[in-house]
Amino acid sequence: MGKTLIEVQMILWTTSDIARHFGVRRRTVTDKWTKRPNFPVPKQRISRKVVRWAADEVQAWSTGGQR
């Protein structure tokens, strides 16, 4: 039998995307939320200022009453 390759696409959010989704200021996300030990680990870190998180992980974090 041949192997099947499955492509998985992950939606990544910046701090601005997170702030827009939850209706808060970007600074709240940057200065408070991302510093919490239970906030999801970034999936992509391009530089110190350009960081991206998996959207589904951030949403799961928020539904767990973490905000």
C-alpha positions in Angstrom: 0.0 0.0 0.0 1.2 3.5 -0.8 1.5 6.2 1.9 -0.9 9.1 1.9 0.5 12.6 2.5 -1.9 14.9 4.4 -1.3 18.6 4.4 -2.2 20.4 7.6 -2.5 24.1 7.5 -2.3 26.0 10.8 -3.8 29.4 11.2 -1.4 31.7 13.0 -2.2 34.9 14.8 -0.1 37.9 15.7 -0.7 39.9 18.9 -2.8 42.3 16.7 -4.9 39.4 15.4 -5.5 38.1 19.0 -6.5 41.6 20.2 -8.9 42.1 17.3 -10.5 38.7 17.8 -11.2 39.3 21.5 -11.9 43.0 21.3 -9.0 44.1 23.5 -5.9 46.4 23.0 -2.8 44.9 21.4 -0.9 46.1 24.4 -3.1 43.9 26.7 -2.2 40.9 24.7 1.5 41.8 24.6 2.0 43.0 28.2 -0.4 40.8 30.0 -1.7 37.7 28.3 1.5 36.5 26.6 3.4 36.8 29.9 1.1 34.3 31.7 2.6 30.9 32.2 -0.5 29.2 30.9 -0.7 31.2 27.6 0.1 29.0 24.6 3.7 28.7 23.4 4.3 30.6 20.1 4.5 28.5 17.0 6.6 30.9 15.1 9.1 33.5 16.3 10.6 35.6 13.4 12.1 38.2 15.7 11.6 39.5 19.2 8.7 41.6 18.0 7.2 39.3 15.4 5.7 36.3 17.1 2.7 34.1 16.0 0.5 31.7 17.9 -1.8 28.9 16.7 -5.3 30.4 16.6 -6.9 27.2 17.8 -4.6 27.1 20.9 -5.3 30.7 21.8 -9.1 30.1 21.4 -8.9 27.0 23.6 -6.9 29.0 26.2 -9.6 31.7 26.3 -12.5 29.2 26.6 -10.8 27.7 29.6 -11.6 31.0 31.5 -8.0 32.1 31.3 -8.6 35.7 30.1 
